[in-house]
């Protein structure tokens, strides 16, 4: 699905770009509004809840370094140079981690 979205939106670096702020992703409120329209209440599901769940499960499994998890979730300081280095420093581990996460979600969806 993401490859198809990339094909349709190839001029953007982001998968889900904001239609109002060039170079920025859609907002948390946009995601939450989409969840409400799908029928989820704020007690059932929030966009931040996905990040919190990912952080918990990735940390609990013991396969990934906490720094790589934090870099993937973009929990780094406001310093632009540090942010760029921090994200690149764990690239190989992050690629493996995201694949593991996708496989884990598929397993959960099938059960």
CORHUBEL-V768472 format. One record per residue. RES is the residue in one small letter. PHI is phi in whole degrees, 0 to 359 (none if undefined). PSI is psi in whole degrees, -180 to 180 (none if undefined). BURIAL is # if it has 16 or more other C-alpha atoms within 10 Angstrom, else .. Layout:
RES:PHI:PSI:BURIAL, RES:PHI:PSI:BURIAL
This chain:
x:none:-40:., x:293:-36:., x:296:-40:., x:294:-41:., x:297:-41:., x:298:-42:., x:298:-41:., x:286:-24:., x:234:41:., x:294:-17:., x:280:-10:., x:256:143:., x:284:-31:., x:271:148:., x:287:-41:., x:238:75:., x:285:150:#, x:289:135:., x:285:-12:., x:252:-30:., x:241:102:., x:303:132:., x:81:3:., x:247:149:., x:283:167:#, x:299:157:#, x:277:165:., x:300:-38:., x:295:-36:., x:297:-45:., x:297:-44:., x:296:-39:#, x:298:-42:#, x:298:-42:., x:298:-41:#, x:297:-41:., x:294:-25:., x:277:-4:., x:103:1:., x:276:135:., x:275:166:., x:292:-19:., x:281:-24:., x:272:-38:., x:199:133:., x:224:157:#, x:297:-39:#, x:294:-29:., x:299:-33:., x:296:-42:., x:294:-43:., x:296:-42:., x:297:-45:., x:299:-47:., x:301:-46:#, x:298:-51:., x:292:-39:., x:293:-39:#, x:289:-41:., x:292:-30:., x:290:-23:., x:78:8:., x:270:-20:., x:236:147:., x:289:142:., x:304:-35:., x:295:-39:#, x:293:-39:#, x:297:-46:#, x:296:-39:#, x:295:-41:#, x:295:-38:#, x:275:3:., x:61:35:., x:267:70:., x:230:168:#, x:295:174:., x:283:-13:., x:296:116:., x:297:-40:., x:293:-46:., x:299:-42:., x:299:-44:#, x:296:-45:., x:294:-46:., x:301:-41:#, x:291:-41:#, x:287:-31:., x:299:-26:., x:244:20:#, x:306:-52:., x:300:-43:., x:293:-39:., x:295:-39:#, x:299:-46:., x:295:-39:., x:295:-43:#, x:294:-37:., x:295:-43:., x:301:-43:., x:298:-44:., x:298:-43:., x:296:-40:., x:295:-44:., x:297:-38:., x:297:-42:., x:298:-45:., x:296:-39:., x:294:-32:., x:280:-16:., x:268:none:.
